[in-house]
Amino acid sequence: MTAPLREDFEIPYHDIGDRERRPKLALVAGIHGDELNGIFVLSRLANFLQAVDAGRHNGQTLTERVVIVPAVNILGVNIGSRRWPFDGTDINRMFPGYDAGETTQRIAQAVLALTRPAQYRIDIHSSNSHFEECPQVRLYEPSDGERATARLFGLPAIIELRMNKVFTSTLGHAWRTCGGENFVIQGGQATVLDPGHCERLFHALVAFLYRTGILRGRQLSAEDDDVHHFSIGQTLPMISEHAGFFVSRLQVGRWLQAGDVIGKVYDGFDGEQRHEVRAPVAGLLSGLRRQALLFEGDLIARIQSRQSVGEGVDTYLHGQGQ
């Protein structure tokens, strides 16, 4: 690739296993340069699979070819930028790309061409810098096969969504034209490397590799979370009616009862508590605001309910991280 203010550059990737075979799995992270969890997890996964393929893990065998792109937005990672540094373009709004276009269009085209042949495709994201997500699988108008396969990760939440027309230029949407099974995994927040989330995501990916037969042999020891599938209409975004400082000591991924305190809002001038944010329904706290400065209309939290809680949440789901 070429860049306007520096030397040419390459986007490195790992191609592990028998090169004569079609890739069984393709994994991508770092489309946004400030999403560190996915980059770290895929670099660790590549190191592990390279060692298995080289015979350095006794009793474990890699049976299929795996392609891993730890970081797509290389220059964004270098300076901690979510977008492409030179023109502010979001690479995840450039798919399916164009091989004779601008740099980000050519990056998108190359990533799609590399990952298209795989049967399974996984795009890993964190949320925005102000919002933390518990590790979860996102499905966009999925097939029955994708619904079943999503359980193989063993992550606590599988969240099903409609395909929002505003986001038809993402990698996940471009993959839908390629057949196979496609998954978006979210965990953590942008700019932050969370070791706990990374460990959970790493073990989820390794579990997926074993359960699909891509890896065989002695499995790494890690317990699955209880897996809960939330269909369209079971996601409740909590929108602030107040401004101030939002303070919460909760961890994402915990189960709430209706009425539980999620956090408190304090006046930024006199320090008085102005509001107590309580869960309106019972459910899984799948996301929580981490930016303390709060404005009216901001997303505070996201709860996955066992019951239907209404429609119209697509914007709040799509807009976080992807």
Order of alpha helices (4+ residues) and beta strands (2+ residues): beta-beta-alpha-beta-beta-alpha-alpha-beta-beta-alpha-beta-alpha-beta-alpha-beta-beta-beta-beta-beta-beta-beta-beta-beta-beta-alpha
